Amino acid sequence: MEDDIKALSNHETFARFIQSIEAAREEAIGDIGAASTEQIQQLAGRIVAYDDILKMVNWEALRMRHQESLV
């Protein structure tokens, strides 16, 4: 899977897709303030999943690599 991620990392469309995952993570974090206890648990699970994806693809390096094409 590492080789696949490395190959995908060459494409700015992949970087934009991962950027949308980061945006979804930030939105979920923002939703926590108005959430019930049950909703907080669901949001926390989503945030952890988003974090796992961002770590798996090394989002920081990917963002730097495609910084000119990411808005």
Kinemage of the C-alpha trace (Angstrom):
@kinemage 1
@onewidth
@group {chain A} dominant
@subgroup {mainchain}
@vectorlist {calphas} color= white
{ca met a 1} P 0.000 0.000 0.000
{ca glu a 2} L 2.924 2.351 0.648
{ca asp a 3} L 3.935 2.180 -3.013
{ca asp a 4} L 0.379 2.974 -4.073
{ca ile a 5} L 0.233 6.006 -1.784
{ca lys a 6} L 3.635 7.134 -3.051
{ca ala a 7} L 2.399 6.905 -6.648
{ca leu a 8} L -0.834 8.758 -5.837
{ca ser a 9} L 1.134 11.462 -4.049
{ca asn a 10} L 2.520 12.555 -7.415
{ca his a 11} L -0.927 13.730 -8.487
{ca glu a 12} L -2.327 17.078 -7.394
{ca thr a 13} L -5.850 15.671 -7.719
{ca phe a 14} L -4.969 13.235 -4.926
{ca ala a 15} L -3.631 16.135 -2.856
{ca arg a 16} L -6.918 18.012 -3.361
{ca phe a 17} L -8.860 14.915 -2.294
{ca ile a 18} L -6.789 14.604 0.879
{ca gln a 19} L -7.250 18.332 1.478
{ca ser a 20} L -11.007 17.709 1.480
{ca ile a 21} L -10.480 15.058 4.160
{ca glu a 22} L -8.599 17.598 6.255
{ca ala a 23} L -11.483 20.061 5.773
{ca ala a 24} L -13.979 17.392 6.877
{ca arg a 25} L -11.838 16.765 9.977
{ca glu a 26} L -11.813 20.460 10.833
{ca glu a 27} L -15.581 20.645 10.315
{ca ala a 28} L -16.117 17.689 12.654
{ca ile a 29} L -13.922 19.362 15.284
{ca gly a 30} L -16.003 22.527 14.934
{ca asp a 31} L -19.226 20.557 15.385
{ca ile a 32} L -18.169 19.190 18.774
{ca gly a 33} L -19.107 22.393 20.637
{ca ala a 34} L -22.817 22.065 19.864
{ca ala a 35} L -23.025 18.263 20.007
{ca ser a 36} L -24.722 15.994 22.525
{ca thr a 37} L -22.698 13.367 24.380
{ca glu a 38} L -23.734 10.713 21.862
{ca gln a 39} L -22.868 12.953 18.933
{ca ile a 40} L -19.483 13.760 20.474
{ca gln a 41} L -18.636 10.061 20.493
{ca gln a 42} L -19.587 9.775 16.807
{ca leu a 43} L -17.638 12.912 15.900
{ca ala a 44} L -14.607 11.706 17.846
{ca gly a 45} L -14.664 8.458 15.874
{ca arg a 46} L -14.796 10.363 12.589
{ca ile a 47} L -11.971 12.667 13.669
{ca val a 48} L -9.776 9.688 14.568
{ca ala a 49} L -10.503 8.102 11.167
{ca tyr a 50} L -9.640 11.349 9.370
{ca asp a 51} L -6.438 11.651 11.415
{ca asp a 52} L -5.456 8.100 10.500
{ca ile a 53} L -5.882 8.847 6.799
{ca leu a 54} L -3.923 12.100 7.042
{ca lys a 55} L -1.065 10.313 8.817
{ca met a 56} L -1.125 7.383 6.378
{ca val a 57} L -0.599 9.670 3.378
{ca asn a 58} L 1.827 11.990 5.221
{ca trp a 59} L -0.413 14.993 4.640
{ca glu a 60} L 2.157 17.574 5.719
{ca ala a 61} L 4.671 16.418 3.093
{ca leu a 62} L 1.927 16.062 0.487
{ca arg a 63} L 0.686 19.581 1.220
{ca met a 64} L 4.187 21.009 0.850
{ca arg a 65} L 4.731 19.123 -2.396
{ca his a 66} L 1.550 20.499 -3.987
{ca gln a 67} L 1.272 23.806 -2.138
{ca glu a 68} L 1.069 25.833 -5.357
{ca ser a 69} L -1.981 23.952 -6.616
{ca leu a 70} L -3.819 23.768 -3.282
{ca val a 71} L -6.065 26.698 -2.439
